[in-house]
Amino acid sequence: MNATPALVATDVCKHFALGDQTVLRGVSFRAAEGQSLALIGPSGSGKSTLLHLLGTLEPPTSGQIVLSGQDPLALPEPQLARFRNQHIGFVFQNHHLLPQYSALENALIPTLAFPQADRRTRARALLTAVGLEERLHHRPAELSGGECQRVAVARALINQPSLLLCDEPTGSLDRQTAATVADLLLALHRAEQAALVIATHDLELAARCDRRLHLREGTCVEA
């Protein structure tokens, strides 16, 4: 593995002035390239908030998050947007595909802001890897929930991110479909050598990750 960790969180705290609520209190951990880490804990423990911070969608109140050796929140907004687009992939509980576009077009959406060569070829390869080679031109309404989530996984990986963040990626799926999506997610992140952080209530999925962080009352311990 690369000597530089893909992700380092150091003493990360998050306080929301509205409601005067401290959600995270000094969270620290690191993840290497190709490593998977599950965030587990009760609802309201800060799992989604931590994902938002890791994804640079908002800043921590204090502490630091370093991705691929860089502090992205030190960048001006235009450069931060590019960094986020190129280095971070997101998969949510609901796939958030655009209904008017095909599976192939949805997978390509992250490439539109900062175009790169051969992204269409990569999109086809990723959709083939998740078993959708025969469904490239189907729109979301023509796909099952599990197929839509597989498109979302391909979309998250299209720019070869170093960090893949997933918020309850199997939460809206039945048990068998959830297992299929989990198989693909874990296999692809290892193949791509992306660090994977999954917030989940699914203990079976968490058990398949390399490591587990248990969040409770704003703090975390490795389970």
Residue frames as a rotation matrix with the C-alpha (Angstrom) as fourth column:
MET 1
0.574 0.819 0.000 0.00
0.819 -0.574 0.000 0.00
0.000 0.000 -1.000 0.00
ASN 2
0.183 -0.448 0.875 1.03
0.302 -0.822 -0.483 3.59
0.936 0.352 -0.015 -0.57
ALA 3
-0.582 -0.499 -0.642 2.87
0.751 -0.027 -0.659 5.09
0.312 -0.866 0.391 2.41
THR 4
-0.937 0.316 0.149 0.58
-0.342 -0.918 -0.201 8.15
0.074 -0.239 0.968 2.33
PRO 5
-0.610 0.773 0.172 -2.85
0.498 0.544 -0.675 7.27
-0.616 -0.326 -0.717 3.73
ALA 6
-0.532 0.511 0.675 -5.78
0.669 -0.236 0.705 8.02
0.520 0.826 -0.216 1.45
LEU 7
0.362 0.754 0.549 -7.64
0.036 -0.600 0.799 9.62
0.932 -0.269 -0.244 4.36
VAL 8
-0.616 -0.475 -0.628 -6.60
0.678 0.086 -0.730 11.07
0.401 -0.876 0.269 7.73
ALA 9
0.422 0.733 0.534 -9.11
0.112 -0.627 0.771 12.63
0.900 -0.266 -0.346 10.14
THR 10
-0.548 -0.713 -0.438 -7.55
0.604 0.025 -0.797 14.32
0.579 -0.701 0.416 13.16
ASP 11
-0.742 0.221 -0.632 -9.55
0.542 -0.356 -0.761 15.49
-0.393 -0.908 0.145 16.19
VAL 12
-0.789 0.485 0.377 -12.58
0.141 -0.454 0.880 16.36
0.598 0.748 0.290 14.04
CYS 13
-0.648 0.627 -0.432 -15.40
0.484 -0.099 -0.870 18.20
-0.588 -0.773 -0.240 15.83
LYS 14
-0.709 0.497 0.500 -18.69
0.300 -0.429 0.852 19.51
0.638 0.754 0.155 14.50
HIS 15
-0.621 0.529 -0.579 -20.96
0.523 -0.270 -0.808 21.90
-0.584 -0.805 -0.109 16.37
PHE 16
-0.378 0.599 0.706 -24.19
0.698 -0.317 0.642 23.27
0.609 0.735 -0.298 14.93
ALA 17
-0.994 -0.004 0.109 -25.12
-0.058 -0.826 -0.561 26.70
0.092 -0.564 0.821 16.27
LEU 18
-0.208 0.977 -0.035 -28.75
-0.796 -0.148 0.587 26.07
0.569 0.150 0.809 15.34
GLY 19
0.732 0.525 -0.434 -29.96
-0.148 0.745 0.651 24.00
0.665 -0.412 0.623 18.27
ASP 20
0.233 -0.741 0.630 -26.60
-0.958 -0.287 0.016 24.42
0.169 -0.607 -0.777 20.01
GLN 21
0.917 0.179 0.358 -25.70
-0.232 0.966 0.112 20.80
-0.326 -0.186 0.927 19.26
THR 22
-0.130 -0.976 -0.177 -22.26
-0.953 0.074 0.293 19.19
-0.273 0.207 -0.940 19.16
VAL 23
0.816 0.515 -0.261 -22.49
-0.577 0.747 -0.330 16.13
0.025 0.420 0.907 16.92
LEU 24
0.643 -0.682 -0.349 -18.83
0.431 0.698 -0.572 15.08
0.634 0.217 0.743 16.68
ARG 25
0.891 -0.328 0.314 -16.28
-0.448 -0.526 0.723 15.40
-0.072 -0.785 -0.616 19.48
GLY 26
0.096 -0.987 0.132 -12.67
-0.892 -0.026 0.450 14.77
-0.441 -0.161 -0.883 18.52
VAL 27
0.868 0.240 0.435 -13.01
-0.033 0.901 -0.432 11.99
-0.496 0.361 0.790 15.92
SER 28
0.065 -0.905 -0.421 -9.65
-0.935 -0.203 0.291 10.67
-0.349 0.374 -0.859 14.66
PHE 29
0.447 -0.057 0.893 -8.85
0.149 0.989 -0.012 7.79
-0.882 0.139 0.450 12.29
ARG 30
-0.244 -0.510 -0.825 -7.09
-0.821 -0.343 0.455 7.03
-0.515 0.789 -0.335 9.02
ALA 31
0.660 0.438 0.610 -7.71
-0.009 0.817 -0.577 4.76
-0.751 0.376 0.543 6.05
ALA 32
-0.456 -0.890 -0.007 -5.24
-0.144 0.067 0.987 3.40
-0.878 0.451 -0.159 3.51
GLU 33
-0.345 0.257 -0.903 -5.70
-0.939 -0.107 0.328 3.00
-0.012 0.961 0.278 -0.23
GLY 34
-0.390 0.239 -0.889 -7.94
-0.383 0.837 0.392 0.04
0.838 0.493 -0.235 -1.00
GLN 35
-0.958 0.035 -0.284 -9.11
0.268 0.461 -0.846 -0.27
0.101 -0.886 -0.452 2.61
SER 36
-0.158 0.969 0.191 -12.79
0.120 -0.173 0.978 -0.43
0.980 0.177 -0.089 3.62
LEU 37
-0.981 -0.133 -0.143 -14.11
0.168 -0.197 -0.966 1.09
0.101 -0.971 0.216 6.82
ALA 38
-0.127 0.992 -0.009 -17.66
0.609 0.086 0.789 0.88
0.783 0.094 -0.615 8.20
LEU 39
-0.865 0.037 0.501 -19.17
-0.369 -0.723 -0.584 3.62
0.340 -0.690 0.639 10.35
ILE 40
-0.241 0.792 -0.561 -21.69
0.505 0.596 0.624 2.03
0.829 -0.133 -0.544 12.69
GLY 41
-0.971 -0.010 -0.238 -23.79
0.218 -0.433 -0.875 3.39
-0.094 -0.902 0.422 15.52
PRO 42
-0.211 0.973 -0.094 -27.33
0.805 0.118 -0.582 4.39
-0.555 -0.198 -0.808 16.42
SER 43
0.193 0.380 0.904 -29.34
0.804 -0.589 0.076 6.95
0.562 0.713 -0.420 14.47
GLY 44
0.915 0.165 0.367 -28.21
0.006 -0.918 0.398 10.45
0.402 -0.362 -0.841 15.39
SER 45
0.680 -0.704 -0.203 -24.70
0.529 0.280 0.801 9.33
-0.507 -0.652 0.563 16.34
GLY 46
0.396 -0.512 -0.762 -23.11
-0.423 -0.838 0.344 11.49
-0.815 0.186 -0.549 13.63
LYS 47
-0.074 -0.451 0.890 -22.44
0.547 0.727 0.414 8.98
-0.834 0.518 0.193 10.84
SER 48
0.484 0.329 0.811 -23.95
0.874 -0.230 -0.428 11.08
0.045 0.916 -0.399 8.05
THR 49
0.970 -0.180 -0.161 -22.45
-0.143 -0.965 0.219 14.28
-0.195 -0.189 -0.962 9.45
LEU 50
0.161 -0.970 0.181 -19.00
-0.145 0.158 0.977 12.68
-0.976 -0.183 -0.115 9.41
LEU 51
0.000 -0.114 0.993 -19.50
0.879 0.475 0.054 11.57
-0.478 0.873 0.100 5.80
HIS 52
0.868 0.360 0.341 -20.43
0.481 -0.780 -0.400 15.14
0.122 0.511 -0.851 4.83
LEU 53
0.724 -0.665 -0.183 -17.24
-0.428 -0.642 0.636 16.41
-0.541 -0.382 -0.750 6.43
LEU 54
-0.085 -0.771 0.632 -15.09
0.220 0.604 0.766 13.73
-0.972 0.204 0.118 4.79
GLY 55
0.130 0.244 0.961 -16.70
0.966 0.187 -0.178 14.61
-0.223 0.952 -0.211 1.47
THR 56
-0.833 -0.519 -0.190 -15.79
0.502 -0.855 0.134 18.30
-0.232 0.017 0.973 1.93
LEU 57
-0.156 0.864 0.479 -19.48
0.730 -0.226 0.645 19.21
0.665 0.450 -0.596 1.65
GLU 58
0.818 0.259 0.513 -19.06
-0.111 -0.804 0.583 21.29
0.564 -0.534 -0.629 4.80
PRO 59
-0.176 -0.977 0.119 -16.12
-0.306 -0.060 -0.950 22.13
0.935 -0.204 -0.289 7.09
PRO 60
0.064 0.113 -0.992 -15.52
0.851 0.513 0.113 20.74
0.522 -0.851 -0.063 10.58
THR 61
0.955 0.237 0.180 -15.82
0.090 -0.807 0.583 23.20
0.283 -0.541 -0.792 13.46
SER 62
0.357 -0.913 0.198 -12.30
-0.895 -0.273 0.353 22.19
-0.268 -0.303 -0.914 14.43
GLY 63
0.218 -0.376 0.900 -9.81
0.063 0.926 0.372 19.49
-0.974 -0.024 0.226 13.53
GLN 64
-0.203 -0.426 -0.881 -8.47
-0.865 -0.344 0.366 18.53
-0.459 0.836 -0.299 10.12
ILE 65
0.624 0.336 0.705 -9.28
0.088 0.867 -0.491 16.15
-0.776 0.369 0.512 7.28
VAL 66
-0.201 -0.777 -0.596 -6.50
-0.762 -0.258 0.594 15.29
-0.616 0.574 -0.540 4.83
LEU 67
0.764 0.472 0.439 -7.21
-0.039 0.714 -0.699 13.43
-0.643 0.517 0.564 1.59
SER 68
0.732 -0.540 0.416 -4.36
0.657 0.399 -0.640 11.99
0.179 0.741 0.647 -0.49
GLY 69
-0.200 -0.924 -0.326 -1.89
0.978 -0.208 -0.011 14.12
-0.058 -0.321 0.945 1.46
GLN 70
-0.774 -0.034 0.632 -3.78
0.249 -0.935 0.254 17.38
0.582 0.354 0.732 0.91
ASP 71
-0.595 0.622 -0.509 -6.07
0.474 -0.240 -0.847 19.53
-0.650 -0.745 -0.152 3.06
PRO 72
-0.473 0.396 0.787 -8.84
0.830 -0.101 0.549 20.23
0.297 0.913 -0.281 0.52
LEU 73
0.568 0.783 -0.252 -10.62
0.822 -0.525 0.222 22.76
0.042 -0.333 -0.942 2.74
ALA 74
-0.020 -0.659 -0.752 -7.57
0.388 -0.698 0.601 25.01
-0.921 -0.280 0.270 2.46
LEU 75
-0.723 -0.234 0.650 -8.31
0.681 -0.081 0.728 25.37
-0.117 0.969 0.218 -1.27
PRO 76
-0.735 0.544 -0.405 -10.36
-0.527 -0.834 -0.163 28.25
-0.426 0.093 0.900 -2.70
GLU 77
0.065 0.911 0.407 -13.88
-0.400 0.397 -0.826 27.19
-0.914 -0.109 0.391 -3.71
PRO 78
0.604 0.200 -0.771 -13.27
-0.797 0.146 -0.586 26.64
-0.005 0.969 0.247 -7.47
GLN 79
-0.358 -0.820 -0.447 -10.27
-0.732 0.544 -0.411 24.41
0.580 0.180 -0.795 -6.73
LEU 80
-0.679 0.203 0.705 -12.17
-0.523 0.540 -0.659 22.66
-0.515 -0.817 -0.261 -3.93
ALA 81
0.430 0.900 -0.075 -14.99
-0.657 0.254 -0.710 21.83
-0.620 0.355 0.700 -6.35
ARG 82
0.385 -0.379 -0.842 -12.51
-0.763 0.382 -0.521 20.31
0.519 0.843 -0.142 -8.78
PHE 83
-0.704 -0.676 0.219 -10.77
-0.666 0.520 -0.535 18.39
0.248 -0.523 -0.816 -5.98
ARG 84
-0.293 0.690 0.662 -14.09
-0.572 0.428 -0.700 16.99
-0.766 -0.583 0.269 -4.76
ASN 85
0.647 0.580 -0.496 -15.09
-0.718 0.245 -0.651 16.00
-0.256 0.777 0.575 -8.29
GLN 86
0.268 -0.644 -0.717 -11.79
-0.684 0.397 -0.612 14.27
0.679 0.654 -0.334 -9.02
HIS 87
-0.673 -0.740 0.004 -10.96
-0.476 0.429 -0.768 12.67
0.566 -0.519 -0.641 -5.66
ILE 88
-0.792 0.441 0.423 -14.27
-0.315 0.298 -0.901 11.78
-0.524 -0.846 -0.097 -3.97
GLY 89
-0.684 0.645 -0.340 -17.12
-0.151 0.331 0.931 9.54
0.713 0.689 -0.129 -5.09
PHE 90
-0.681 0.538 0.497 -20.51
-0.664 -0.168 -0.728 9.41
-0.308 -0.826 0.472 -3.37
VAL 91
-0.624 0.629 -0.463 -23.16
0.133 0.669 0.731 6.67
0.770 0.395 -0.502 -3.13
PHE 92
-0.659 0.467 0.590 -26.35
-0.749 -0.480 -0.456 7.45
0.070 -0.743 0.666 -1.20
GLN 93
-0.618 0.503 0.604 -29.20
-0.034 0.751 -0.659 5.32
-0.785 -0.428 -0.447 0.11
ASN 94
0.608 0.771 0.190 -31.38
0.273 0.022 -0.962 6.51
-0.746 0.637 -0.197 -2.76
HIS 95
0.097 -0.697 0.711 -29.63
0.918 0.339 0.207 6.39
-0.385 0.632 0.672 -6.10
HIS 96
0.265 0.073 -0.961 -30.47
0.027 -0.997 -0.068 9.99
-0.964 -0.008 -0.266 -7.16
LEU 97
-0.634 -0.386 0.670 -30.30
0.661 0.179 0.729 9.13
-0.401 0.905 0.141 -10.85
LEU 98
-0.599 0.430 -0.675 -31.72
-0.522 -0.849 -0.078 11.69
-0.607 0.305 0.734 -13.25
PRO 99
-0.004 0.697 0.717 -34.88
0.086 0.715 -0.694 10.13
-0.996 0.059 -0.063 -14.70
GLN 100
0.790 0.388 -0.475 -34.55
-0.368 -0.320 -0.873 11.63
-0.491 0.864 -0.110 -18.19
TYR 101
0.102 -0.863 -0.495 -31.12
-0.991 -0.042 -0.129 10.11
0.091 0.503 -0.859 -18.81
SER 102
0.663 0.058 -0.747 -29.97
-0.228 0.965 -0.128 6.57
0.713 0.255 0.653 -19.58
ALA 103
0.908 -0.389 -0.159 -27.79
0.340 0.459 0.820 4.47
-0.246 -0.799 0.549 -17.30
LEU 104
0.097 -0.919 0.382 -24.75
0.984 0.030 -0.176 5.38
0.151 0.393 0.907 -19.41
GLU 105
0.049 -0.025 0.998 -25.57
0.243 -0.969 -0.036 9.10
0.969 0.245 -0.042 -19.32
ASN 106
0.916 0.304 0.262 -26.17
-0.183 -0.266 0.946 9.02
0.357 -0.915 -0.188 -15.56
ALA 107
0.664 -0.724 -0.184 -22.81
0.702 0.520 0.486 7.34
-0.257 -0.452 0.854 -15.01
LEU 108
-0.129 -0.750 0.649 -21.15
0.903 -0.359 -0.236 10.13
0.410 0.556 0.723 -16.97
ILE 109
0.759 0.568 0.318 -22.70
0.434 -0.805 0.404 13.05
0.486 -0.168 -0.858 -15.06
PRO 110
0.723 -0.500 -0.476 -19.68
0.325 -0.361 0.874 13.68
-0.609 -0.787 -0.099 -12.76
THR 111
-0.228 -0.871 0.435 -17.50
0.850 0.040 0.525 14.11
-0.475 0.490 0.731 -15.86
LEU 112
0.422 0.491 0.762 -19.51
0.853 -0.500 -0.150 17.02
0.307 0.714 -0.630 -17.25
ALA 113
0.954 -0.031 -0.299 -18.09
0.122 -0.870 0.478 19.72
-0.275 -0.492 -0.826 -14.95
PHE 114
0.187 -0.959 -0.213 -14.46
-0.754 -0.279 0.595 18.87
-0.630 0.049 -0.775 -15.72
PRO 115
0.919 0.321 -0.230 -14.38
-0.389 0.645 -0.658 16.81
-0.063 0.694 0.718 -18.96
GLN 116
-0.122 -0.945 0.304 -11.69
-0.622 0.312 0.719 14.17
-0.774 -0.101 -0.625 -19.48
ALA 117
-0.249 -0.051 -0.967 -10.83
-0.924 0.312 0.222 11.94
0.290 0.949 -0.124 -22.40
ASP 118
-0.597 -0.042 -0.801 -12.18
-0.205 0.973 0.102 8.39
0.776 0.225 -0.590 -22.66
ARG 119
-0.761 0.366 0.535 -14.74
-0.579 -0.011 -0.816 8.76
-0.292 -0.931 0.220 -19.88
ARG 120
0.284 0.904 -0.319 -17.45
-0.959 0.260 -0.116 7.18
-0.022 0.339 0.941 -22.06
THR 121
0.031 -0.374 -0.927 -15.26
-0.363 0.860 -0.359 4.11
0.931 0.348 -0.108 -22.50
ARG 122
-0.919 -0.391 0.053 -14.71
-0.164 0.256 -0.953 3.96
0.359 -0.884 -0.299 -18.74
ALA 123
-0.360 0.864 0.352 -18.43
-0.878 -0.187 -0.440 4.37
-0.314 -0.468 0.826 -18.06
ARG 124
0.438 0.499 -0.747 -19.21
-0.756 0.654 -0.006 1.42
0.486 0.568 0.665 -20.32
ALA 125
-0.350 -0.663 -0.662 -16.52
-0.120 0.732 -0.670 -0.65
0.929 -0.156 -0.336 -18.60
LEU 126
-0.919 0.029 0.394 -17.85
-0.395 -0.084 -0.915 0.17
0.007 -0.996 0.089 -15.11
LEU 127
0.019 0.998 0.061 -21.45
-0.970 0.033 -0.240 -0.57
-0.242 -0.054 0.969 -16.08
THR 128
0.295 -0.023 -0.955 -20.28
-0.482 0.859 -0.170 -3.86
0.825 0.511 0.242 -17.56
ALA 129
-0.723 -0.667 -0.180 -18.42
-0.144 0.401 -0.905 -4.60
0.676 -0.628 -0.386 -14.31
VAL 130
-0.761 0.513 0.396 -21.67
-0.495 -0.065 -0.867 -4.15
-0.419 -0.856 0.303 -12.35
GLY 131
-0.722 0.409 0.558 -23.57
0.455 0.888 -0.062 -6.40
-0.521 0.209 -0.827 -14.75
LEU 132
0.232 0.870 -0.436 -25.45
0.171 -0.478 -0.862 -3.76
-0.958 0.125 -0.259 -16.73
GLU 133
-0.769 -0.625 -0.133 -23.85
-0.024 -0.180 0.983 -4.13
-0.638 0.760 0.123 -20.15
GLU 134
-0.667 0.598 0.444 -27.28
0.713 0.341 0.613 -4.93
0.215 0.726 -0.654 -21.62
ARG 135
0.347 0.855 -0.385 -28.95
0.934 -0.353 0.057 -1.98
-0.088 -0.380 -0.921 -19.87
LEU 136
-0.627 -0.756 -0.188 -26.73
0.737 -0.654 0.170 0.95
-0.252 -0.032 0.967 -20.91
HIS 137
-0.912 0.256 0.321 -29.51
0.001 -0.780 0.626 2.82
0.411 0.571 0.711 -22.68
HIS 138
-0.006 0.914 -0.405 -32.31
0.765 0.265 0.586 2.11
0.644 -0.306 -0.701 -20.21
ARG 139
-0.235 0.029 0.972 -33.63
-0.385 -0.920 -0.065 4.96
0.892 -0.390 0.227 -18.11
PRO 140
-0.891 -0.217 0.400 -34.09
-0.441 0.197 -0.876 4.62
0.111 -0.956 -0.271 -14.33
ALA 141
-0.042 0.965 0.259 -37.82
-0.921 0.064 -0.385 3.90
-0.388 -0.255 0.886 -14.65
GLU 142
0.611 0.219 -0.760 -36.90
-0.630 0.716 -0.300 0.85
0.479 0.663 0.576 -16.75
LEU 143
-0.383 -0.823 -0.419 -34.43
-0.207 0.519 -0.829 -0.47
0.900 -0.231 -0.369 -14.15
SER 144
0.497 0.466 -0.732 -34.96
0.585 0.443 0.679 -2.21
0.641 -0.766 -0.052 -10.82
GLY 145
0.961 -0.123 0.247 -33.94
-0.262 -0.690 0.675 -0.56
0.088 -0.713 -0.695 -7.56
GLY 146
0.550 -0.795 0.255 -30.84
0.273 0.460 0.845 -2.72
-0.789 -0.395 0.470 -7.38
GLU 147
0.200 -0.450 0.870 -29.88
0.979 0.051 -0.199 -1.90
0.045 0.892 0.451 -10.97
CYS 148
0.759 0.110 0.642 -30.29
0.166 -0.986 -0.027 1.82
0.630 0.127 -0.766 -10.26
GLN 149
0.877 -0.460 0.138 -28.00
-0.279 -0.254 0.926 1.51
-0.391 -0.851 -0.351 -7.26
ARG 150
0.310 -0.787 0.534 -25.43
0.721 0.561 0.408 -0.30
-0.620 0.258 0.741 -9.40
VAL 151
0.413 -0.123 0.902 -25.52
0.700 -0.591 -0.401 2.64
0.583 0.797 -0.158 -11.83
ALA 152
0.935 -0.026 0.354 -24.94
-0.223 -0.819 0.529 4.91
0.276 -0.573 -0.772 -8.82
VAL 153
0.621 -0.763 0.179 -21.85
0.207 0.379 0.902 2.87
-0.756 -0.523 0.394 -7.89
ALA 154
0.149 -0.545 0.825 -20.49
0.986 0.145 -0.083 3.19
-0.074 0.826 0.559 -11.44
ARG 155
0.660 0.164 0.733 -21.20
0.328 -0.941 -0.084 6.94
0.676 0.296 -0.675 -11.38
ALA 156
0.957 -0.281 0.071 -19.32
-0.183 -0.396 0.900 7.32
-0.225 -0.874 -0.431 -8.07
LEU 157
0.335 -0.876 0.347 -16.24
0.363 0.460 0.810 5.61
-0.869 -0.145 0.472 -9.54
ILE 158
0.846 0.104 0.522 -16.23
0.530 -0.059 -0.846 7.27
-0.057 0.993 -0.105 -12.96
ASN 159
0.771 -0.562 0.298 -13.46
-0.392 -0.789 -0.474 9.77
0.502 0.249 -0.829 -12.11
GLN 160
0.245 -0.684 -0.687 -11.30
0.460 0.706 -0.539 7.17
0.854 -0.184 0.487 -10.34
PRO 161
0.596 0.038 0.802 -11.63
-0.525 -0.738 0.425 8.78
0.608 -0.674 -0.420 -6.89
SER 162
-0.538 -0.810 -0.233 -9.21
-0.232 0.408 -0.883 8.02
0.810 -0.421 -0.407 -4.09
LEU 163
-0.940 0.299 0.162 -12.08
-0.129 0.128 -0.983 8.06
-0.315 -0.946 -0.082 -1.58
LEU 164
-0.537 0.823 -0.185 -15.51
0.012 0.227 0.974 6.47
0.844 0.521 -0.131 -1.96
LEU 165
-0.923 0.278 0.266 -18.16
-0.335 -0.240 -0.911 7.52
-0.190 -0.930 0.315 0.57
CYS 166
-0.566 0.750 -0.343 -21.39
0.116 0.484 0.867 5.56
0.816 0.452 -0.361 0.96
ASP 167
-0.771 0.408 0.489 -24.36
-0.631 -0.380 -0.677 6.53
-0.091 -0.830 0.550 3.13
GLU 168
-0.156 0.703 0.694 -26.58
-0.319 0.629 -0.709 3.47
-0.935 -0.332 0.126 3.75
PRO 169
-0.608 -0.162 -0.778 -25.94
-0.773 -0.106 0.626 2.19
-0.183 0.981 -0.061 0.18
THR 170
-0.843 0.324 -0.429 -28.03
0.099 0.878 0.469 -0.97
0.529 0.353 -0.772 0.73
GLY 171
-0.916 0.401 -0.004 -30.60
-0.072 -0.172 -0.982 0.54
-0.394 -0.900 0.187 3.08
SER 172
-0.152 0.917 -0.368 -33.45
-0.825 -0.323 -0.464 0.71
-0.545 0.233 0.806 0.57
LEU 173
-0.262 -0.048 -0.964 -32.86
-0.802 0.567 0.189 -2.73
0.537 0.822 -0.187 -0.98
ASP 174
0.852 0.517 0.084 -34.18
-0.494 0.738 0.459 -6.19
0.176 -0.433 0.884 -0.16
ARG 175
0.577 -0.645 0.501 -31.74
-0.360 0.350 0.865 -8.62
-0.733 -0.679 -0.030 1.44
GLN 176
0.414 -0.415 0.810 -30.68
0.698 0.716 0.010 -10.46
-0.584 0.561 0.586 -1.72
THR 177
0.712 -0.118 0.692 -30.30
0.506 -0.597 -0.623 -7.30
0.486 0.794 -0.366 -3.80
ALA 178
0.865 -0.406 0.294 -28.42
-0.501 -0.694 0.517 -5.62
-0.005 -0.594 -0.804 -0.95
ALA 179
0.479 -0.708 0.519 -25.96
0.080 0.624 0.777 -8.51
-0.874 -0.331 0.355 -0.87
THR 180
0.464 -0.261 0.846 -25.40
0.881 0.232 -0.412 -8.20
-0.089 0.937 0.338 -4.63
VAL 181
0.811 -0.135 0.569 -24.76
0.052 -0.952 -0.301 -4.46
0.583 0.274 -0.765 -4.43
ALA 182
0.774 -0.548 0.318 -22.44
-0.482 -0.183 0.857 -4.97
-0.412 -0.816 -0.406 -1.44
ASP 183
0.472 -0.593 0.653 -20.47
0.575 0.768 0.282 -7.60
-0.668 0.242 0.703 -3.39
LEU 184
0.507 -0.221 0.833 -19.97
0.775 -0.307 -0.552 -5.21
0.378 0.926 0.016 -6.29
LEU 185
0.893 -0.115 0.434 -19.15
-0.233 -0.946 0.227 -2.24
0.385 -0.304 -0.872 -4.09
LEU 186
0.680 -0.649 0.341 -16.49
-0.304 0.174 0.937 -4.10
-0.667 -0.741 -0.079 -2.12
ALA 187
0.373 -0.537 0.757 -14.97
0.758 0.646 0.084 -5.73
-0.534 0.543 0.648 -5.19
LEU 188
0.603 -0.086 0.793 -14.81
0.636 -0.549 -0.542 -2.54
0.482 0.831 -0.276 -7.23
HIS 189
0.915 -0.300 0.271 -13.31
-0.389 -0.835 0.390 -0.33
0.109 -0.462 -0.880 -4.54
ARG 190
0.474 -0.785 0.399 -10.51
0.018 0.462 0.887 -2.87
-0.880 -0.414 0.233 -4.06
ALA 191
0.324 -0.315 0.892 -9.92
0.916 0.341 -0.212 -3.11
-0.237 0.886 0.399 -7.80
GLU 192
0.654 0.006 0.757 -9.83
0.375 -0.871 -0.317 0.67
0.657 0.491 -0.572 -8.04
GLN 193
-0.309 -0.784 -0.539 -7.69
0.856 0.018 -0.517 0.99
0.415 -0.621 0.665 -4.86
ALA 194
-0.156 0.359 0.920 -10.06
-0.252 -0.915 0.314 3.61
0.955 -0.183 0.233 -3.44
ALA 195
-0.998 -0.006 -0.068 -10.46
0.066 0.168 -0.983 3.95
0.018 -0.986 -0.168 0.31
LEU 196
-0.308 0.950 -0.047 -14.08
0.148 0.097 0.984 3.10
0.940 0.297 -0.170 1.13
VAL 197
-0.991 0.124 0.060 -16.06
-0.085 -0.208 -0.974 4.54
-0.108 -0.970 0.217 4.06
ILE 198
-0.445 0.880 -0.163 -19.59
0.186 0.269 0.945 3.20
0.876 0.391 -0.283 4.53
ALA 199
-0.767 0.385 0.513 -22.12
-0.632 -0.318 -0.707 4.54
-0.109 -0.867 0.487 7.03
THR 200
-0.368 0.601 -0.709 -24.50
-0.340 0.623 0.704 1.67
0.866 0.500 -0.025 7.64
HIS 201
0.042 0.466 0.884 -26.95
-0.984 0.174 -0.044 0.02
-0.174 -0.868 0.465 10.01
ASP 202
0.820 0.243 -0.518 -26.40
-0.422 0.869 -0.259 -3.26
0.387 0.431 0.815 8.13
LEU 203
0.452 -0.671 0.588 -24.15
-0.701 0.140 0.699 -5.25
-0.552 -0.728 -0.407 10.46
GLU 204
0.626 -0.225 0.747 -23.58
0.463 0.878 -0.123 -7.94
-0.628 0.423 0.654 7.82
LEU 205
0.785 -0.352 0.510 -22.19
0.342 -0.441 -0.830 -5.32
0.517 0.826 -0.225 5.45
ALA 206
0.681 -0.536 0.499 -20.14
-0.708 -0.657 0.260 -3.75
0.189 -0.530 -0.826 8.25
ALA 207
0.595 -0.430 0.679 -18.66
-0.234 0.716 0.658 -7.16
-0.769 -0.550 0.325 9.11
ARG 208
0.705 -0.305 0.641 -17.37
0.688 0.512 -0.514 -7.49
-0.171 0.803 0.571 5.54
CYS 209
0.828 -0.430 0.359 -15.35
-0.230 -0.845 -0.482 -4.27
0.511 0.317 -0.799 5.79
ASP 210
0.001 -0.939 -0.345 -11.70
0.310 0.328 -0.892 -4.33
0.951 -0.106 0.291 6.82
ARG 211
-0.904 -0.302 -0.301 -12.39
0.387 -0.281 -0.878 -2.14
0.181 -0.911 0.371 9.87
ARG 212
0.159 0.984 0.082 -15.33
0.707 -0.171 0.686 -0.80
0.689 -0.051 -0.723 11.86
LEU 213
-0.915 -0.328 0.236 -15.64
0.099 -0.747 -0.657 2.52
0.392 -0.578 0.716 13.69
HIS 214
-0.096 0.894 -0.438 -18.41
0.935 0.232 0.268 2.71
0.341 -0.384 -0.858 16.27
LEU 215
-0.728 -0.065 0.683 -19.85
-0.006 -0.995 -0.101 6.22
0.686 -0.078 0.724 16.73
ARG 216
0.167 0.781 -0.602 -21.72
0.854 0.191 0.484 7.05
0.492 -0.595 -0.635 19.90
GLU 217
0.772 0.256 -0.582 -22.44
0.557 -0.715 0.423 10.44
-0.307 -0.651 -0.694 21.47
GLY 218
0.948 -0.286 -0.141 -20.05
-0.319 -0.843 -0.434 12.18
0.005 0.456 -0.890 19.10
THR 219
0.009 -0.979 0.206 -16.99
-0.864 0.096 0.494 10.02
-0.503 -0.182 -0.845 19.73
CYS 220
0.728 0.207 -0.654 -15.70
-0.571 0.711 -0.410 6.96
0.380 0.672 0.635 17.93
VAL 221
0.007 -0.723 0.691 -13.82
-0.712 0.482 0.511 3.81
-0.702 -0.495 -0.512 18.85
GLU 222
-0.377 -0.184 -0.908 -12.59
-0.831 0.499 0.245 1.05
0.408 0.847 -0.341 16.59
ALA 223
0.494 0.686 0.535 -14.84
-0.833 0.549 0.066 -1.98
-0.248 -0.478 0.842 17.05
